[in-house]
Amino acid sequence: MTFDLSARLVDRRAANLFRQRPLLQGPQGPLVRVDGRELLAFCSNDYLGLANHPQVIAAMQSGAERWGVGGAASHLVIGHSAPHHELEEALAAFTGRPRALLFSTGYMANLAVVTALLGQGDSVFEDRLNHASLLDAGLLSGARFSRYLHNDAQSLGKRLEKAEGNALVVTDGVFSMDGDLADLPALCTQARARGAWVMVDDAHGFGPLGATGSGIVEHFGLGLDEVQVLVGTLGKAFGTAGAFVAGSEELIETLIQFARPYIYTTSQPPAVACATLKSLELLRAEHWRREHLATLIRRLRQGAESIGLTLMDSPTPIQPILVGDSARAVRLSALLRERGVMVGAIRPPTVPVGGARLRVTLSAAHSAAQVERLLETLAECWPLVAADE
Ligand SMILES: *Cc1c(COP(=O)(O)O)cnc(C)c1O
């Protein structure tokens, strides 16, 4: 008996599912150097254009000078430093919640919450299209695991009738591969009727959505009574790294006491927290970022429709172009790339079979002219693959 890794890799290639990592040779931004070429990119999650912002860089530099480089211990031992604490307080205030807890990644924040709140004898209800980290968290918790139809409150309601123990409804705020919004008002109504809690992972809504940018819960005018657990990530619109959970005093204290992915890991470098505090300040001061982004989204949708492309129901910076077949999606992505434009092809298993797409993401750092160039290039390349079957 031995591991047959090569057969697995060969199958992966044959199915057009083989993945490769583009090598980025400079900072993130609309114009990037990738694999030795300058490209106009529409694939990062740097929605507000903060990942390479001079003031955020300066905050990280001075943070490193003052606080050193490494966290050097877990939060509970001696790794919880003043910048982490200040950021937690700022995020709690920004989301209008009693308390927030900082994590090094969103993946870990999700594992932490679900495994700390649920165990055997409990129930977790997840949207079928939830992010992998949420699905993994549900499975790891040992709770009864149930997936409801995408964004379907009726389907959730039916499943909730069979809930046992503590019941947690878990959803992405903005679905990461489709860009659509969770129907939180309807989902929360169902949860409430059954005494279940709601957890929202707002990785892509935190920053772009809501009147102040605090995300989808603000967008729908909901609060702690409807959404007990709010997760936001800092590596996307905030341009830095890490994540947080915001909720009640008791929720946060429970995580500190019981969440293994929180307890058994080194705190993020304090300088990263210094950088995130600066991102938060810029988000609040520079309204033009969110306004400009909204203008680009409108223009892209209008332009794509006139070319005859199939878009999804998305009001967010995630604007997938549905292609269907994986090979065709790869070919369209390659044609764009030959013309200097980079858009990632997203294929199964990240999306359902037959749901391959080009995932266009927009950033406040893009100019209107760059979006026009994307549209012109799409208009040129789409007819070349539209006839393929
Ligand atoms: C990116 C993402 C995560 C993971 O966050 P990281 O900080 O990158 O680990 C979790 N949930 C969703 C919906 C995401 O898009």
The ligand as an SDF file (V2000), in Angstrom:
LIG
                    3D

 15 15  0  0  0  0  0  0  0  0999 V2000
  -11.8550   35.0570    3.0880 C   0  0  0  0  0  0  0  0  0  0  0  0
  -12.9740   34.4880    3.8670 C   0  0  0  0  0  0  0  0  0  0  0  0
  -12.7600   33.8940    5.1110 C   0  0  0  0  0  0  0  0  0  0  0  0
  -11.3970   33.6380    5.6470 C   0  0  0  0  0  0  0  0  0  0  0  0
  -10.8010   34.7830    6.1420 O   0  0  0  0  0  0  0  0  0  0  0  0
   -9.2230   34.8430    6.2350 P   0  0  0  0  0  0  0  0  0  0  0  0
   -8.9510   35.9580    7.1470 O   0  0  0  0  0  0  0  0  0  0  0  0
   -8.7240   35.0430    4.8550 O   0  0  0  0  0  0  0  0  0  0  0  0
   -8.7990   33.5000    6.8020 O   0  0  0  0  0  0  0  0  0  0  0  0
  -13.8450   33.4910    5.8380 C   0  0  0  0  0  0  0  0  0  0  0  0
  -15.0950   33.6420    5.3650 N   0  0  0  0  0  0  0  0  0  0  0  0
  -15.3420   34.1770    4.1600 C   0  0  0  0  0  0  0  0  0  0  0  0
  -16.7510   34.3120    3.6820 C   0  0  0  0  0  0  0  0  0  0  0  0
  -14.2850   34.6100    3.3710 C   0  0  0  0  0  0  0  0  0  0  0  0
  -14.5120   35.1190    2.1720 O   0  0  0  0  0  0  0  0  0  0  0  0
  1  2  1  0
  2  3  1  0
  2 14  2  0
  3  4  1  0
  3 10  2  0
  4  5  1  0
  5  6  1  0
  6  7  2  0
  6  8  1  0
  6  9  1  0
 10 11  1  0
 11 12  2  0
 12 13  1  0
 12 14  1  0
 14 15  1  0
M  END
$$$$
